[in-house]
Amino acid sequence: MSKCLVKRWLPAVTCAAWMASAGIAHAQLQLIGTYYRADRDFPEYYRFWHEDANDEQEQADPANAARKDVLGASVHVFVKNTGTQPATVTDALLAGISLKDSLAFSDQRKTGKRFASIYFAGLPKERLQRLIDAGEPVWWKVDPVQIAPGGCGEVIVRLRQAPKGQSLLLTLVTGAGRIDAEVPVRPTAPRVAGISFGPDLTEVFLYFRHPTRGQAPARVFMDGVDVTGSCTIRSDSRLNLTPVVLRLAEPLEKASFHAFSAAYDDGSTAAAGTRVFCDEFRYGMFGGMPGKAEQPEIGRRYIDDLVSHNLNLQMAQIGSPAIQKYFLSAAGKQHMDRHGFKVVLSDPGKFGITDPYALYVHDEPDCGDYKVNNLPEDKKIGSMARYCIERGYAFREAAPDVPQILNLDMTYKPRNWQTYGQIPDFFTVDPYYQARQRAAWQKHPERIELYKKATYVLAVGEVANSAGEPKPLHVILYANRHIQKESGEVFRYPTPPEKRIEVYYAIAAGAKELSYWWYTPTQPAYGVGAASLDKPDPQAQALWREIGLLGAELRTAGPILRTSCPIELPIEASENVWVRCLARGHDTLLVLAVNDQYTNTDKGTDITPVRNASVTVPLPRWMQRPQAFEITPAGTKTLTVRTSRSGLALPLGTLDVTRMIVITTDAKLRAKLQGYYAAKLQANTTKLMKEP
């Protein structure tokens, strides 16, 4: 069989299509590009990455396996099917060694889970060392498994550490032969920071970051085709983000896979692949209202309770037989459909639901990694990745149009998020801040100062968003009072201002959707559903009301949040005002302001309003004469602003906890958001605001 050797791509000034002029067709598959994606380091958050045996959702790490000075990477190879029949990639060879064979499953099992590693393959010492020198592969994946005629696919190889040498050779084994791709190792390459899609799937929001601020792509490519002429590209020499809006003549197909790239005049490139999904902002809950299967009315009461608090998504952990039976019923399906309420399933077709929002491929495989035997601590993370990937393949075959989510916990931080982030369609994390607080107050008093603020949520969100980008991030937040089964010791519910600040930190980090764990009032996690018991818990009631009010804000801002990306702006703010911004395309900024004058303790939250607060936003050069308005639980609200030499001045008056402000040149945006609020959220929120 012949081979073709293809370098990554020609410089942007000479190529006519994204990597296509450098690609050479081999039977059906054509190599259209490669990309080396190094992990980003976050030294400012090192202080949070401790591991403790017996703490909730956390395991011991005696060998400090998640060393902060060792960063990994992933290698991405993009191919296009130029033939008339479906094509497949059946194996990938790294340094000439089969990953299909060398990432071998162990014969050990833990409750049905399977572990895979190059250290289980029984490789000769020389071959094992070659793989280690090539970066020590942890997993590999192809998406889609079967590449349709005219379609694109991506092969990803996760590396535990940076490889030796300045390039890697990755060989794809296809149904028609082999294709070699040389992948330059460039740790400081530009990145695709975000890809999202407009509601009619004819608009693509692309966000690029170049190591040099203000560098804009010279060319933009989709599936090997130069689409620069269909793009609006905006840049600013002061900023670290370049938004690009691609407008297509025909809508993309839901769940179809596409590869996007930017080529720069300095010869560098950024590339990423993703599937096409678009929905409203999803706001969910785990668990449910207790009840027996013969009590379907409890299932309806539960859905009504969620909907009345502006939630629109049931997560995979469903709390009782009553709710499960209700989901199976025709009446239940009709009731949920009327409210636009969706469900995340743990298996395709569960509860007879044929149109789930997403499939939950696995929960917390990093905790499973901890339990693998016969591996050193610093080699365990990622052991369950191949199992998760193969489970995802099976889910894709059963439900090809449904996005897949994978939730990571807190074991081997931060390597866990970096290791698994590129596997699912939607990456999910659960930074349970109150669990960290409880551990500090009850077991580790030396950490009390560390957890007096909710910065932990921001830290996990930013690292996880970086690990999974450009795909969407889902953040799960804690909504329980913890009751220790043995001692009966209780740690409080999250307070309303505390949870509000957590939510703002999560979306500032880049979260595109949120959920809460959990509703069910049981031990040890006594959920927020205690607000709906015959004798409601007052703390749970206060938290449940705040979750509903936050839902009104988030879902109203949903069209911005779902298509935005974090952007660094040199903002001026009053003392004790924390501010971050998100950019939506080139017409909108979302400003998130948080009162930083707060302290959380084991008793609750102490927060002092900031008087005469103000924020001045230096507008990107692509935004001229914008308008501004605020998003509140009561809908949109006019905000009087003024232009200064430093930018757009936003007078906030008294900042109690948070403020969400929209700056936009889209004259129709406010009416659109307010219309959605009035139709979907206003009636529920009006009732919530009347509650004490």
VOGUBA-993289 format. One line per field, with one value per residue (C-alpha): residue number from 1; residue in one letter; z, y, x. Coordinates in steps of 0.5 Angstrom, whole numbers, plus 500, padded with zeros to 3 digits. Layout:
<palums>
num (NUM  ...) .
residuo (A  ...) .
Z (Z  ...) .
Y (Y  ...) .
X (X  ...) .
</palums>
This chain:
<palums>
num (1  2  3  4  5  6  7  8  9  10  11  12  13  14  15  16  17  18  19  20  21  22  23  24  25  26  27  28  29  30  31  32  33  34  35  36  37  38  39  40  41  42  43  44  45  46  47  48  49  50  51  52  53  54  55  56  57  58  59  60  61  62  63  64  65  66  67  68  69  70  71  72  73  74  75  76  77  78  79  80  81  82  83  84  85  86  87  88  89  90  91  92  93  94  95  96  97  98  99  100  101  102  103  104  105  106  107  108  109  110  111  112  113  114  115  116  117  118  119  120  121  122  123  124  125  126  127  128  129  130  131  132  133  134  135  136  137  138  139  140  141  142  143  144  145  146  147  148  149  150  151  152  153  154  155  156  157  158  159  160  161  162  163  164  165  166  167  168  169  170  171  172  173  174  175  176  177  178  179  180  181  182  183  184  185  186  187  188  189  190  191  192  193  194  195  196  197  198  199  200  201  202  203  204  205  206  207  208  209  210  211  212  213  214  215  216  217  218  219  220  221  222  223  224  225  226  227  228  229  230  231  232  233  234  235  236  237  238  239  240  241  242  243  244  245  246  247  248  249  250  251  252  253  254  255  256  257  258  259  260  261  262  263  264  265  266  267  268  269  270  271  272  273  274  275  276  277  278  279  280  281  282  283  284  285  286  287  288  289  290  291  292  293  294  295  296  297  298  299  300  301  302  303  304  305  306  307  308  309  310  311  312  313  314  315  316  317  318  319  320  321  322  323  324  325  326  327  328  329  330  331  332  333  334  335  336  337  338  339  340  341  342  343  344  345  346  347  348  349  350  351  352  353  354  355  356  357  358  359  360  361  362  363  364  365  366  367  368  369  370  371  372  373  374  375  376  377  378  379  380  381  382  383  384  385  386  387  388  389  390  391  392  393  394  395  396  397  398  399  400  401  402  403  404  405  406  407  408  409  410  411  412  413  414  415  416  417  418  419  420  421  422  423  424  425  426  427  428  429  430  431  432  433  434  435  436  437  438  439  440  441  442  443  444  445  446  447  448  449  450  451  452  453  454  455  456  457  458  459  460  461  462  463  464  465  466  467  468  469  470  471  472  473  474  475  476  477  478  479  480  481  482  483  484  485  486  487  488  489  490  491  492  493  494  495  496  497  498  499  500  501  502  503  504  505  506  507  508  509  510  511  512  513  514  515  516  517  518  519  520  521  522  523  524  525  526  527  528  529  530  531  532  533  534  535  536  537  538  539  540  541  542  543  544  545  546  547  548  549  550  551  552  553  554  555  556  557  558  559  560  561  562  563  564  565  566  567  568  569  570  571  572  573  574  575  576  577  578  579  580  581  582  583  584  585  586  587  588  589  590  591  592  593  594  595  596  597  598  599  600  601  602  603  604  605  606  607  608  609  610  611  612  613  614  615  616  617  618  619  620  621  622  623  624  625  626  627  628  629  630  631  632  633  634  635  636  637  638  639  640  641  642  643  644  645  646  647  648  649  650  651  652  653  654  655  656  657  658  659  660  661  662  663  664  665  666  667  668  669  670  671  672  673  674  675  676  677  678  679  680  681  682  683  684  685  686  687  688  689  690  691  692) .
residuo (M  S  K  C  L  V  K  R  W  L  P  A  V  T  C  A  A  W  M  A  S  A  G  I  A  H  A  Q  L  Q  L  I  G  T  Y  Y  R  A  D  R  D  F  P  E  Y  Y  R  F  W  H  E  D  A  N  D  E  Q  E  Q  A  D  P  A  N  A  A  R  K  D  V  L  G  A  S  V  H  V  F  V  K  N  T  G  T  Q  P  A  T  V  T  D  A  L  L  A  G  I  S  L  K  D  S  L  A  F  S  D  Q  R  K  T  G  K  R  F  A  S  I  Y  F  A  G  L  P  K  E  R  L  Q  R  L  I  D  A  G  E  P  V  W  W  K  V  D  P  V  Q  I  A  P  G  G  C  G  E  V  I  V  R  L  R  Q  A  P  K  G  Q  S  L  L  L  T  L  V  T  G  A  G  R  I  D  A  E  V  P  V  R  P  T  A  P  R  V  A  G  I  S  F  G  P  D  L  T  E  V  F  L  Y  F  R  H  P  T  R  G  Q  A  P  A  R  V  F  M  D  G  V  D  V  T  G  S  C  T  I  R  S  D  S  R  L  N  L  T  P  V  V  L  R  L  A  E  P  L  E  K  A  S  F  H  A  F  S  A  A  Y  D  D  G  S  T  A  A  A  G  T  R  V  F  C  D  E  F  R  Y  G  M  F  G  G  M  P  G  K  A  E  Q  P  E  I  G  R  R  Y  I  D  D  L  V  S  H  N  L  N  L  Q  M  A  Q  I  G  S  P  A  I  Q  K  Y  F  L  S  A  A  G  K  Q  H  M  D  R  H  G  F  K  V  V  L  S  D  P  G  K  F  G  I  T  D  P  Y  A  L  Y  V  H  D  E  P  D  C  G  D  Y  K  V  N  N  L  P  E  D  K  K  I  G  S  M  A  R  Y  C  I  E  R  G  Y  A  F  R  E  A  A  P  D  V  P  Q  I  L  N  L  D  M  T  Y  K  P  R  N  W  Q  T  Y  G  Q  I  P  D  F  F  T  V  D  P  Y  Y  Q  A  R  Q  R  A  A  W  Q  K  H  P  E  R  I  E  L  Y  K  K  A  T  Y  V  L  A  V  G  E  V  A  N  S  A  G  E  P  K  P  L  H  V  I  L  Y  A  N  R  H  I  Q  K  E  S  G  E  V  F  R  Y  P  T  P  P  E  K  R  I  E  V  Y  Y  A  I  A  A  G  A  K  E  L  S  Y  W  W  Y  T  P  T  Q  P  A  Y  G  V  G  A  A  S  L  D  K  P  D  P  Q  A  Q  A  L  W  R  E  I  G  L  L  G  A  E  L  R  T  A  G  P  I  L  R  T  S  C  P  I  E  L  P  I  E  A  S  E  N  V  W  V  R  C  L  A  R  G  H  D  T  L  L  V  L  A  V  N  D  Q  Y  T  N  T  D  K  G  T  D  I  T  P  V  R  N  A  S  V  T  V  P  L  P  R  W  M  Q  R  P  Q  A  F  E  I  T  P  A  G  T  K  T  L  T  V  R  T  S  R  S  G  L  A  L  P  L  G  T  L  D  V  T  R  M  I  V  I  T  T  D  A  K  L  R  A  K  L  Q  G  Y  Y  A  A  K  L  Q  A  N  T  T  K  L  M  K  E  P) .
Z (500  498  503  503  507  508  512  516  511  507  510  509  504  499  500  497  501  509  508  502  497  501  502  498  496  498  495  499  505  504  509  510  516  523  530  536  542  548  555  558  565  570  576  579  581  584  591  590  587  593  594  601  602  605  603  599  591  592  593  596  591  596  590  588  581  578  578  576  573  568  562  557  550  544  537  532  525  520  514  508  505  497  495  494  499  507  510  516  520  524  527  529  529  534  532  528  534  534  539  538  540  545  549  552  557  563  565  572  573  578  577  570  568  564  565  559  558  554  561  560  553  555  550  549  553  547  544  550  551  544  546  552  548  543  549  552  549  554  549  542  538  531  530  526  526  519  515  510  503  503  510  515  521  526  530  537  541  548  550  558  557  551  546  545  538  534  530  531  526  526  521  520  518  513  509  503  506  510  511  514  517  520  526  528  536  537  544  543  537  536  539  537  543  541  536  537  532  531  531  524  523  518  522  526  531  531  536  535  540  538  542  540  541  536  530  526  521  514  512  515  513  514  512  507  504  504  507  508  503  508  514  518  522  527  531  536  537  545  545  546  542  535  533  527  524  518  514  510  504  507  514  517  519  526  529  523  524  521  522  522  522  522  518  520  516  520  518  524  525  529  528  531  530  533  532  530  536  538  543  548  555  559  566  570  576  578  583  584  589  592  591  589  582  583  584  578  580  584  577  575  581  581  573  575  581  576  571  576  578  571  570  563  564  568  569  568  576  576  583  584  581  581  576  572  571  569  564  561  560  555  559  562  555  553  559  558  551  553  557  552  558  556  559  559  559  562  556  549  549  557  559  552  551  544  543  549  550  551  553  559  557  564  571  574  571  574  581  577  575  582  583  578  580  578  575  579  581  576  570  573  570  564  565  564  557  552  556  556  548  546  550  546  540  542  544  537  533  537  537  532  533  540  544  549  555  560  567  571  578  583  583  580  579  574  570  570  566  561  560  559  556  548  549  549  545  552  557  564  571  578  583  589  593  599  600  600  605  609  609  611  617  619  617  615  618  615  608  611  609  602  601  604  597  591  587  587  582  577  578  576  570  567  567  565  559  557  557  553  548  543  545  550  558  563  570  576  582  589  592  599  606  608  614  616  617  622  627  624  624  619  614  612  605  600  601  596  595  595  590  585  586  584  578  575  576  572  566  566  566  559  562  556  561  568  573  580  584  587  589  593  600  603  607  606  601  603  597  595  594  602  600  597  603  607  613  608  610  610  608  602  601  600  596  591  590  588  583  580  580  577  572  569  568  565  560  558  557  553  546  548  553  548  543  547  549  555  553  557  557  561  565  570  576  583  589  591  584  580  573  567  560  554  547  542  535  534  536  543  550  556  563  569  575  582  589  592  599  601  606  606  613  616  618  612  608  610  604  604  599  594  594  588  584  577  571  565  559  554  547  542  536  532  536  535  538  542  547  554  558  564  565  571  574  572  565  561  564  561  563  563  560  558  554  557  554  558  554  556  563  567  573  578  584  589  588  592  589  582  575  568  563  555  551  544  537  535  535  535  541  547  544  542  549  553  548  550  558  557  554  558  564  567  570  574  576  578  583  586  587  591  596  602) .
Y (500  507  513  520  525  531  537  541  547  552  559  563  568  562  557  557  553  551  546  543  545  542  535  529  525  517  514  516  520  527  530  537  539  537  541  541  543  544  545  552  553  557  558  563  557  552  553  550  543  539  532  529  522  521  528  528  527  527  522  522  523  521  522  529  526  532  536  543  543  538  539  535  536  533  532  533  531  533  529  529  524  526  519  517  511  512  512  510  511  504  505  511  509  514  513  507  504  502  506  501  495  499  503  496  494  491  485  488  491  495  495  494  499  498  501  502  504  503  500  494  492  488  492  491  496  499  500  503  508  510  512  515  520  521  524  518  517  516  515  516  518  519  523  521  513  513  519  520  522  530  530  531  527  528  524  526  523  525  526  526  530  534  530  530  533  538  534  528  523  520  515  514  507  507  502  504  504  509  516  519  526  530  534  540  541  548  550  557  556  560  557  556  559  558  555  556  556  561  558  557  554  559  563  561  564  563  566  566  567  569  569  576  581  584  579  577  571  572  566  562  555  550  543  545  550  558  561  568  572  569  572  578  579  584  585  590  591  591  585  577  575  576  574  572  571  566  567  561  560  554  551  546  539  538  534  534  535  540  543  550  553  560  561  568  572  569  562  560  557  555  549  545  541  540  538  542  543  549  550  555  556  550  550  544  539  533  528  529  529  523  518  511  509  509  516  519  526  527  527  532  536  536  538  544  546  546  550  555  556  557  551  547  541  534  532  524  522  522  522  517  512  517  521  516  513  520  521  514  516  520  525  526  527  532  536  537  538  544  547  546  542  537  531  528  521  516  511  512  511  510  512  512  518  519  526  527  534  530  523  522  518  517  521  522  517  521  518  511  512  513  505  502  497  496  503  509  514  519  514  513  519  517  510  510  514  509  506  512  513  506  508  514  510  506  512  515  509  509  516  520  527  527  531  527  530  527  530  530  531  533  527  529  536  540  534  530  536  537  529  528  535  534  527  529  534  538  538  538  539  539  544  543  549  548  541  545  549  544  540  546  548  541  538  543  549  552  552  556  563  560  558  565  567  562  563  556  555  561  557  550  553  557  551  546  551  551  544  543  549  550  546  548  548  545  547  543  547  545  545  541  542  536  531  527  520  517  524  528  534  539  544  549  550  555  562  566  571  566  562  568  569  562  563  569  566  560  564  569  563  561  556  555  552  550  545  543  537  536  536  530  531  525  524  526  531  534  537  544  540  541  547  544  539  540  543  547  548  556  556  551  556  562  558  555  562  565  559  561  568  567  562  568  572  567  564  571  572  566  568  572  566  561  564  568  567  570  576  580  588  593  595  600  599  602  598  592  591  585  585  580  581  576  578  575  576  583  587  585  585  582  585  581  585  582  585  583  585  579  573  566  562  556  560  564  570  577  582  589  593  597  604  609  603  604  600  603  599  600  599  594  598  594  597  604  608  602  602  599  595  591  584  583  578  582  583  588  595  601  603  611  611  616  616  618  618  611  608  607  609  604  607  602  606  601  594  589  582  582  586  583  589  588  593  592  595  590  595  589  585  588  587  580  578  582  578  571  573  576  569  564  567  573  569  565  570  575  570  568  576  576  571  573) .
X (500  503  503  502  506  503  505  500  499  502  502  496  499  499  494  487  483  484  490  486  492  497  492  493  487  488  482  476  480  484  488  486  490  493  493  497  493  497  494  494  497  493  498  494  489  494  492  486  489  489  486  484  482  474  472  466  467  475  480  487  493  499  504  501  500  497  503  502  509  507  502  499  497  492  494  488  488  482  480  475  471  472  469  462  462  462  470  473  479  480  487  492  499  503  511  509  505  498  494  488  493  497  492  490  484  486  482  481  474  470  462  463  468  474  481  486  493  499  502  497  499  505  509  517  521  523  516  514  519  518  510  513  518  512  508  505  498  492  487  485  478  475  469  465  466  464  465  460  461  463  464  469  472  477  482  484  490  491  498  500  506  509  513  520  522  519  514  510  508  501  499  491  489  483  479  483  490  494  496  501  501  507  504  509  509  508  506  504  500  493  487  480  477  469  465  457  451  445  438  437  444  446  450  457  460  468  472  480  486  493  499  500  494  490  492  486  486  488  484  478  476  471  471  478  474  476  470  473  469  463  466  466  472  473  480  483  490  489  485  486  480  478  470  469  461  461  454  452  447  444  443  448  445  444  449  453  461  465  472  474  481  484  490  495  500  505  504  501  494  488  484  478  472  465  458  453  448  443  438  436  440  438  438  437  436  438  434  427  421  420  414  412  411  403  403  404  401  408  411  407  408  415  415  411  415  421  418  415  422  424  428  427  432  432  439  440  439  432  430  424  419  414  418  420  413  411  416  414  407  404  401  408  411  405  406  413  413  408  413  419  422  427  431  438  438  443  442  438  431  430  423  421  424  426  428  432  436  443  446  450  456  459  459  466  470  476  474  474  481  483  481  485  490  497  498  503  498  501  499  492  488  485  485  477  477  477  471  468  469  467  460  460  461  455  450  452  450  443  442  446  443  443  449  453  456  461  462  468  469  475  480  487  486  487  489  483  479  485  485  478  476  476  472  465  460  459  464  461  464  461  465  461  464  460  463  470  467  465  471  475  471  470  477  482  481  488  483  478  481  482  474  471  470  467  473  474  468  471  478  474  470  476  480  475  473  480  480  474  474  471  465  460  461  456  457  453  453  451  444  444  444  449  447  453  450  454  455  448  453  450  453  448  445  448  445  442  448  453  449  448  456  457  453  456  463  461  458  464  468  465  459  453  449  448  444  444  445  440  433  432  431  435  442  447  445  439  437  433  427  426  423  417  415  409  414  418  426  426  434  432  426  430  435  430  427  434  435  428  430  437  434  430  436  440  435  433  440  441  441  448  450  450  454  459  466  470  474  479  478  482  475  476  471  470  473  470  467  469  468  468  466  463  463  457  460  462  455  455  458  455  458  458  459  459  460  466  465  463  465  462  463  460  454  452  454  456  456  456  453  458  455  456  459  461  464  467  468  473  469  472  474  469  463  461  455  452  446  446  441  440  438  434  429  424  426  430  431  433  440  443  450  455  461  468  475  476  470  463  461  456  453  451  449  448  451  448  450  450  449  448  449  448  452  450  449  444  438  433  436  433  426  428  430  424  419  422  422  415  413  416  419  415  409  413  418  413  410  417  419  412  415  418) .
</palums>
